Amino acid sequence: MKAARLSPELQASLRDAIVAERNADAALDARRAHVDRLLQEMRSNGVSFDRIAIEAFKARRGRPPRAKERLRERARLRQRYCRMKVKLGVTCGHRDPLATTGQSPSVHVALASKELANMNDPRLIKRTTIEETYTTSSKASLGDADLGDDELDDVDDDEDEDES
């Protein structure tokens, strides 16, 4: 079976589409970098993430956000802001700066030797046992239970005879 060849028109169209896609990616990267710079400038001027989220949502959707939408947009902007700062080498939030560089922390918490010994102990499983005890005040409260016990005793006796 012979493979079909691309016509010159389709080749040119494909080439143009790929070049246009590459140019659009480059333009998108430039726009994102511009938005990152604006976000950094707004935050350095003290504008809250809530206010930025409201404006960003209005720009995206053309209407003011509902409460959940505002919170989601705010979280998205905070994440973007932190990622942008990490790219610049600045930590954001509660992250450990040494963990991002791959270094071990300089402060170690010392554990007692007894704690270290118990860490690998397989007997650290907590087991609880419930023991129930029933007591009766007299044999009269048992009623017909005595008959059943005698029958069971007879069965046990039969088994004992078989074993000998």
N, C-alpha and C positions, 0 to 999 in steps of 0.2 A: 504494500500500500504506500502510495506516494504522499509525502507531507505537503499540505497546501502552503503556498507562498503568500506572504503579505503583499498586498498591492502597494505601489508607491504612495498612493493617497492615504492609506491606513498607516503606513510607516511615518509619514510626515505628521499625521494627526496625533499619533501616539507620542512622537517626539515632542510636539508642541504641548501636549497635555502634561507630560512629565516635567518639562521646563517650567510650565505655569505652576505646577504643584510645588516644585522646588522654590520658586519665587514667592509663592503664597506662604510656605513654611518660614522663609527668611523674614517676610513682612510680619508674620505672626510673632516670631521671636522678638523682633524689634518692638512691636506694640506691647508685648508682655513685659519687656524690660522697661519700657516707658511707664507702664502701670505700676511696676515695682518701685520705680523711682518716685512716682507720685505718692504711693502708699507710704514709703519711707519718709517723705517730706511731711505728709499730713501727720504721721505719728510723732515726728520730731517736734511739730508745732503743737502737740497735745490734743489732737482731734481723737475722740474715742472711736473704738472699733464699731460701736453701735451706730454712730453717725455716719461713718464711712460705709457700713453695711446698708443702711437705708438708701444712701445715694447710689451705691453700686447696684442695688436691686432695682431701683427706679430706672437706671440706665439700661439694665438688661431686659426688664419686663414692661417698663412703661407705666407702672403703677406702684403705689406704696406697698411695702411688704406687710404681710400678716405677722403675728408674733413669732410663730414657728419658722416662717421664712426668714425673718430678720435674724433669729438665733442661728439658723443654719448658715446664712450668708456671713454672719459675724465669725462663726467657727471656721468657715472656709477661708476668710481673709486672715484670721489669726494664724492658721496653718501655713498659708502662703507667705505671710510676713516672717514667720519663724524659719521656714525653709530658705527664704531669701537671705536672712541674717546668717544662717549656718553656712551658706555658700560663701559669705564674706568672712567666715571664721569667728563669728560671734555666736555664743550660745543663747538660747531663748527658753524661757520658762524654767523648769526644774531639772533640766538635763545636766548631767555631769560633764564638764568641759573636757576632762581627761578621757572619758569614755568615747568621745567623738574622735579623738586623736589616736586611739588605740593604746594609750598608756594605762598602766595600772594606777589606781589612786594611791596617794602618798600616805594616807592615814589608814591604818589597819586596826580593826577592832579585835582585841585579843580575847579569846575564849578560854575559860578555865579548862584544865586538862580533863576534869570529870565531864564537862559538857562535850568535849571533843570525843571522849571515849563512848559516850552515849549516842552519838550521832549515827554510828554504824551498827548499833545494837538491834538485832531483829526482834528482840523481846519487847519492844516499845508499843506493842499493840494493846490497846485498852480493851479489856474484856470485862463484861458485867455478868454476874450470875444472879438469877432470881430463884429463891428457894421458897416454896410454899408448903406450909404445914397445916393440915386440917385436924382439929381436935373436936371430939364430941363429949358432951357432958354425961351421957349415959348410953347403954346399949339399946334402950327403947327407941331412941331417935334414929337408929339405923334401920329399924323395921325388918324387912325381909332380906336384908343383906346377909344374915347368918346362913340362910339356906344356900345362897350362891357360894359362900366360902366353903361349906362342907362339900359341895359338888366339885369345886376346884381342888380341894384336898384329895378327893378320891381319884381324880385324874392324875394328880401328881404321884399318888401312891402306885397307880398302874404303871406310870413311866419308870418309877424306881424299880419295880419288879422286873421290867423288861431289860434293864441295864445289868442286872445281876446274873 
